[in-house]
Amino acid sequence: MEIVTCRAPVNIAVIKYWGKRNEKLILPVNSSLSATLDIDQLCTKTTVAASNKFKTDRIWLNGREESLDNPRLKKCLAEIRQRARKRKSSPTKDGVTPAAMLDWKVHICSENNFPTAAGLASSAAGYACLVATLAKVFKVEGNVSDIARQGSGSACRSMYGGFVQWLMGEEETGEDSIAEQVVTEDYWPEMRILILVVSDHKKATSSTAGMQSTVETSPLLPHRAEKIVPDRMVAMTTAIEEKDFKTFAELTMKDSNQFHAVCLDTYPPISYMNDTSRHIVRLVHAFNAFKKQTKAAYTFDAGPNAVLFTLENDVSELLSFINHFLPQGDEDKEDVFIRGLPADIHTPSKELQSAVTFDPIPNSLRYIIHTKVGPGPVTAEDPELGLIDSNGQPKSLK
Ligand code: DP6
């Protein structure tokens, strides 16, 4: 039996992917760019065991067996096996040739270290982890981001750490629609990220369905894809390479705003942001106006949660400011409100408090995660960390 465990990160786009030119291959209408978040705070862990003793491929997600009759999952498995078939075979440590493994079935066990219901990008980390782990098991080397892309578009960017671009590509086959690292996770070490998990129980329109509707009905989308994003990709790459926070932050906010504008231009319209999201937008602009410099940026995906970017020296003041205006509610007092990296929280100065014209609104946020930019998928060397036992069965079930 071959058994491998990997952990893979979540990523958050600063230039958004929204719209496919090919639904089946998941080819986007524009390139996109993201920051990979540290796996210490948010990650998916996946163990894959392959054996000639297994009768069928099986998958368990968060402790429950799920059907493998899912076209995207099946595609990722088939593509990895296909690539393994093409590659030169060198025997594994037990003398098994990869060619002999091609008929082996797999057992896959996967878990998130964060609540799936929080609406954080779990499919990106999930498919990136699946593909990274399968590639290790079947000894497939090189860029496999095009396989992760076929699980979920944004997953291809979780195959690398630091800042990553997904090049839209031109080929009909999708072979040039791949992710590439822009800079490593150590390049801009001062960058900090705050995830504001908004209290909200409504299920948003899924990204897949939402973007399909946008492609069909929004006249603004082709304008964005053809006229706006190409220049923004260049400007964003330069801002990151030059560690120019002001440009980085302004482009991030403008691109998030344009993505949500394109959603509103969809017919019927799609709105992912709620009142709390809009309060966060006001707070960030008020903070920047008070500081007379762009010190913080927001971005929102297909839901109301906000992701803020700031630099290490400003985290304490920004977090204290957010915590003052959107404080924890009494009902949630048992839970840790600010999670992840440590930060000093204080009462904001009277001047900063008066920069905002609304009163504090408790219970708007469920919690905040303080994190940073991190690496791509990593292999866990210690078998104790794996989710599958030596008989090839899940260690724990729900
Ligand atoms: C708003 O990658 O989840 O987060 O390819 O259909 O699986 P599918 O969609 P998905 O869409 C992500 C959309 C986004 C923007 C982004 O991450 O770039």
Boltz pocket constraint, residues with backbone or C-beta under 6 A from the ligand:
constraints:
  - pocket:
      binder: B
      contacts: [[A, 11], [A, 12], [A, 13], [A, 15], [A, 16], [A, 17], [A, 18], [A, 26], [A, 32], [A, 123], [A, 149], [A, 151], [A, 152], [A, 153], [A, 154], [A, 155], [A, 207], [A, 208], [A, 209], [A, 300], [A, 301], [A, 302]]
      max_distance: 6.0
